[in-house]
Amino acid sequence: MRLLKLQLTIIGTMGLLIGLSTLIFSIILLMLGGTYNIWFIIVLVGIFHFIQWIYGPKFVEKRYKVRELKKTDTIPCANPKIKSVSGQWIYDTVERICKSANMPVPKIMYSDIKVPNAFAYGSPKYGKRIAITQGLTSGMKSHPIELEEIEAIIGHELGHIKNRDVDVMMVATFLPAILTTLGHSLIWSSLFNRRNSGGTLAIAFAAIIGAFILGLVCKSLGRKREDYADMFARQHVKEGGR
């Protein structure tokens, strides 16, 4: 029942995003009155998002110094009862959860940065991937992490992959990105074209305000997708509902 309620909430939020986008774009187009080539903006933002979607994994891996985790790797752990986490254990955990969820096993990556984190990412070109950082196991001395917690975190990230959250949020953020770019381009246009610059600025700020509103809806959708990933972990991780 709780899962169904969450799914309906996500569908409702996506419907709100599409409905608001249609309304805001219609208002902006009416205000422009066919005097501005909005298709150039849409194509420009679309190309940028497409490149980000396809090559995003390489940008992420370069930024966080990510490499493929080896089964023979040993990750230090702040918990004195564990001392270290083996790459083999990580692989076994991922494979077990994926088997339970009937999903392909993603590529498993590792970063030695000290920030405690785990994340899911991927693209059609590079496939689906999850990564954990050294900081996840060794960076929280005030609260030494347990193996069950690591398993739950991995389950959460696998939930993002199963639910295609990277793709969903990429599409969702495309809409406010168009309005933001349109607003900024209209501001620049008003600076170089004094004719009706006041009207152009009004439309520009309307576009930016519209983008802000859509951004809030996207954030709400993102939080719902996080809850959905938590629900996945509870379903497919042993004692995940603790």
N, C-alpha and C positions, 0 to 999 in steps of 0.2 A: 504493500500500500504506500509506504514511504517512497519507494523507488518510483512508482507511478506518479505520485504527486510531484516529485522532483523533475521527472521527464516532462510532465505537462507544464511546469513552471518554465523550463528551458524553452519549450516550444512557444509558450506565450511571450517570453522575452524576445525570442527571435522574430516572432510576428510583430511585436511592438517596434523592434528595430527596423524591419522592412516597411511597416506602415508609416513610421515617423520619417524615414528616409524619403519615401515617395512624396509625402506631404511637403517636406522641406524643399526637396528638389523642384517640385511643382511651383512652389511660391517663388523660389529664386529664379526659375526660368521665366515666370510671368513678369517679375521685376526687371529682368534683363531685356525682355521683349525682343529676343532674337538678335540683339546687338553684339553678342559675345559668343565666340566659338568655344562652348563648353566641352565639345568632343575632344579638343586638343588636350584639355586638362585630364579628362577621363583616360585617354590613351597614355598620357605621360605617367599618371599615377599607376595605371594598370601595368605598364612596363616595369616600373620600379618595384611594385609588389610581386610581380612574376619573378624577377631576378632574385628578390629577397626570399621568396618561397623556394625556388629551385636551388639556389646556392647558399641559403641560410646556414645549413649545417657546417659548411667550411668556415663561414664567418664566426660562428659560435666556437668551433674547435680552435681557431687561431686565437680568439680573445681569451679563452679559458685554458689554453694549452692542453687540449684534450687528446688523448690517444686511446687506442683500443686496449681494453683490459685483457690481460693474459691469465689463464687459469693458474699459472705458477706464481702470479703476483701475490705479495703479502702487504696488506694495508694496515699500518699501525692503528691501534685503538686505545682510547683514553681509559676504557673500562679495565681495571686491573684483573678482573675475572676472565676477560677475553684476551687482552693484550694485542691481538691482531685478528684481522679478517682475511681469509684466503680468497683469491680470485675464483678458485673452484667452488667455494661456498656461494659466492655471488652468482655464478653461472647456474648452479643447481637450483638456487632460489628463483631466479628469473624463469628457468625452464619449467619448474614446477607450477608457478603461477600461470604461465602461458598455457600450459597443458590444461589446467583447471578452467581457464577462460576460453579455450579452443581458439587461440590466436597464434600467429607466427612469432617466433622468438626474434626480438630486435637485436641489433648489434649492441654490445655492451661496452661502454667507454669509461674512461677514468681520467680525472684531473688531480694533480697534486697540490692545487691551491688550498689555502688554509680556511677558506670560507665554507662553513657547513652548508652543503647544498646537494640536491639531486634534481635532475631535470630531464624531460623528454623532448626530443626534437626530431627532425627528419624532413625529407622531401622525396618526390618521385625519382629524382636522380640518384640520391644517396641512400634511400631507404630509411626505415624507422630506427631510432637509436635512443638509448637512455644512458645517462652518465651520472656517476657519483663522484664526489670530491673527497680528498683526504680529510678535509675539515669536518666532514659528516661524522667520521668515526673518531678522530683524534682532537677535534677542536672544541669540544664541549666538556671540559674537565669538571665544571660545576654540576653537570648532569651527564655522567658517563652513559653512553648509549648502550642499549641491550640489543642482542641479535634480533629479537622480535620486533623492535622498533625499526631497525634497518629493513627488515622484511616488509613491514607495513609501508615504509616510505617507498621502497621499490614497487610494491603493489600499487600505490597511488600513481606513480609515474607511468606504470604500465597501463593504468586506467586511462590516462591521457592519450596514450597511443591507441588503445582499443576504441575509444570514443572519438578519435580523429580530431582532437581539440586544437592541434596546431593548424589544421586546414580550416576548421570552423572559425577560429579567431582571426585568421588571415583574411578570410572573406568579410567578416564582420567589421574589421578595422579599415577595410578598403573604402567603405562609404563615408565615414567622417574624414578620411584622408583626402578624398576628392573635394569636400567642402572647405577644408583648411587650405588646400592649395589654391582653390578658386578664390577664396577670400584674400589671401596674400597677393595673388596676381592682380586682383582688382584694385587693391591698395596701391600697388606699384603703377598700375595703369592710370589711376587718378592723379598721381604725381606728375606724369608726363603729358597728360591730356586735361587741360583746365576746363574744357567744355563739359558741363554737367558733372564735375568732379564730386560735388556734394551728393548727388544721387548714386554715383558709383561707390562712394565710401559707405553709404547707407546699405547698399546691397552687399558690400564686402563684409561689413560687421554682422549683417544678418546671416551670411554664410558661416562666419566664424562662430557665432552663437549657436547656429544649427549644428555645427561640428562638435561643439562642446556638449550639447544635449545628447547627441548620438554617442559621444565618448562615454558619457555617464551610463547609457544603456549598455554599451560594450563592457564596461567594468562590471556591471551587474551580471551580464551574461558570463563573464569570466569567473566570477565568484560562484555562480551556479555550476559551471563546468568543474570547478575545484571540488564542490560538494559531490558531484557525480563521480569524480575520480576517487574520493574517499569511500563512496558507496561501493565502488568496484573492489577496493582493497578489503573492505569488510566481508565481501562475498567470497573472495578468492584467496585470502591469506588466513592461515590457521590462527585462531584467536584474534582475528582482525577487528572484531567488534569490541575488544576490551576498552 
